Amino acid sequence: KDAKRRATALETMHVYAPLAHRLGMQKLKQALETYALQYLDPYGYDEVKKHIDEKYGKNVNFIENVTSQVSAMLAGSNVNFSIGGRVKTVYSVYRKMYNQSKSFDEIYDFYAMRIIVDTELECYTVLGLIHEMYKSVPGRFKDYISTPKPNLYQSLNTTVIGKDSKPFEVQIRTREMHHVAE
């Protein structure tokens, strides 16, 4: 019944998804949030999913391609790094649109890449290399290393335009900063 589905979806959002997050089970957390959203706001879910499919549906390998391009460039830069990429989930896009009153076209971090390095100097070096490789989006750079957030989050966050005109976010931080952020 609908009432039971809604109650289970609310319980999933408030209990099981946060529990999965605390246990470091990100994929499970994301799946739980996405499934629960389908019952809590089916119209909102369908709208966001439709926008994602229209705008990004044909670019399934985009973040993997960009990550390998950046890895190849950084491999020759004498910087010790690790790199990972992600694609925002339907729930994550929905939540950002709702919480920040943004339209779908104002979501610039649908694709994101995180680069972890050893030192602060390497963070800024990698930032320079990324900006040489891709065009930066004006107004979409934040230096949380020189000015950390109140919760001690530190990172360089920039949004750049990929070679096929798709924006993606790049987060650059040290291993120590990464452990504080997680």
C-alpha positions in Angstrom: 0.0 0.0 0.0 1.1 3.6 -0.7 1.1 4.6 3.0 3.4 1.6 3.9 5.7 2.4 1.0 6.0 6.0 2.0 6.7 5.1 5.6 9.4 2.6 4.5 10.9 5.2 2.2 11.0 7.8 5.0 12.6 5.2 7.4 15.2 4.4 4.6 16.0 8.1 4.2 16.3 8.8 8.0 17.8 5.6 9.3 19.3 3.2 6.7 20.9 5.7 4.2 22.7 7.6 7.0 23.8 4.3 8.6 25.2 3.2 5.2 27.0 6.5 5.0 28.6 6.1 8.5 29.7 2.6 7.6 31.4 3.9 4.4 29.0 2.1 2.1 28.5 5.0 -0.3 27.1 3.0 -3.2 24.5 1.4 -0.9 23.7 4.8 0.6 23.2 6.3 -2.9 21.0 3.4 -4.0 18.8 3.7 -0.9 18.3 7.4 -1.3 17.5 7.0 -5.0 15.0 4.2 -4.4 13.3 6.1 -1.5 13.0 9.3 -3.5 11.0 7.4 -6.1 8.3 6.8 -3.5 8.6 10.1 -1.6 8.4 12.4 -4.7 7.8 10.3 -7.8 7.1 13.5 -9.9 10.4 15.1 -8.8 12.3 11.9 -9.3 10.9 11.5 -12.9 11.6 15.2 -13.8 15.3 15.0 -12.6 15.8 11.6 -14.2 14.4 12.9 -17.5 16.7 16.0 -17.4 19.7 13.8 -16.6 18.9 11.4 -19.4 18.4 14.2 -21.9 21.6 16.1 -20.9 24.0 13.4 -19.9 22.5 10.1 -21.1 24.7 9.7 -24.1 27.9 10.5 -22.1 28.2 7.4 -19.9 32.0 7.3 -20.1 32.7 11.0 -19.8 34.2 11.0 -16.3 36.3 7.9 -17.1 37.7 9.5 -20.2 38.4 12.8 -18.4 40.0 11.0 -15.5 42.3 9.0 -17.8 43.3 12.2 -19.6 44.1 14.0 -16.4 46.0 10.9 -15.0 48.1 10.8 -18.2 48.9 14.5 -17.9 49.7 14.3 -14.1 51.9 11.1 -14.6 54.4 13.3 -16.4 54.3 16.1 -13.8 56.4 14.5 -11.0 53.4 14.7 -8.6 52.4 11.7 -6.5 48.6 11.5 -6.8 45.5 9.4 -6.7 42.4 10.3 -8.7 38.8 9.3 -8.7 35.7 10.4 -10.5 32.0 10.3 -9.8 28.6 11.1 -11.4 25.9 12.6 -9.2 22.9 10.4 -8.5 19.3 11.4 -9.2 18.8 12.0 -5.5 21.9 14.1 -5.1 20.8 16.4 -8.1 17.3 16.6 -6.7 18.5 17.5 -3.2 20.9 20.2 -4.5 18.1 21.7 -6.7 15.7 21.7 -3.8 18.0 22.8 -1.0 19.8 25.5 -3.0 16.8 26.6 -5.2 18.8 25.8 -8.4 17.5 24.9 -11.8 18.9 21.8 -13.5 21.1 24.0 -15.7 22.8 25.5 -12.6 24.1 22.1 -11.5 27.8 22.2 -12.6 29.1 19.3 -10.6 27.1 16.5 -12.1 30.5 15.1 -13.1 33.3 15.5 -10.6 36.9 14.4 -10.1 38.9 14.3 -6.9 42.7 14.5 -7.0 44.6 13.7 -3.8 48.2 14.8 -3.6 50.9 14.9 -0.8 51.5 18.6 -0.2 49.7 21.9 -0.3 52.1 23.2 -3.0 51.2 20.2 -5.2 47.5 21.2 -4.8 48.2 24.5 -6.4 50.5 22.9 -9.0 47.8 20.5 -10.0 45.3 23.3 -10.2 47.5 25.2 -12.6 47.9 22.1 -14.7 44.1 21.5 -14.8 43.5 25.2 -15.8 46.0 24.8 -18.6 44.3 21.7 -19.8 40.7 22.9 -19.6 38.9 26.2 -19.7 37.8 27.3 -16.2 34.2 28.5 -15.6 34.3 32.1 -14.2 33.1 32.4 -10.6 33.4 28.6 -10.0 36.7 28.5 -8.1 36.9 28.2 -4.4 40.1 28.1 -2.4 39.2 26.4 0.8 42.9 25.7 1.6 43.8 29.3 2.3 40.4 29.9 3.8 39.0 26.7 5.3 35.3 26.2 5.9 34.1 26.5 9.6 34.0 22.6 9.7 37.7 22.6 8.8 37.0 21.4 5.2 40.0 22.2 3.0 40.2 21.7 -0.8 40.6 23.6 -4.0 37.4 23.4 -6.0 37.1 24.5 -9.5 34.7 23.9 -12.4 36.1 23.5 -15.9 34.8 22.8 -19.3 35.8 19.5 -20.9 36.9 19.2 -24.5 33.3 18.4 -25.5 31.8 21.4 -23.7 30.7 19.6 -20.7 31.4 21.2 -17.3 32.8 19.1 -14.5 34.1 19.9 -11.0 37.6 19.2 -9.8 38.5 18.9 -6.1 42.2 19.0 -5.2 43.4 18.3 -1.7 46.1 16.6 0.3 45.7 13.2 1.8 45.5 14.8 5.3 42.8 17.2 4.1 41.0 14.2 2.5 40.8 12.3 5.8 39.4 15.4 7.6 36.8 15.9 4.9 35.6 12.2 5.0 
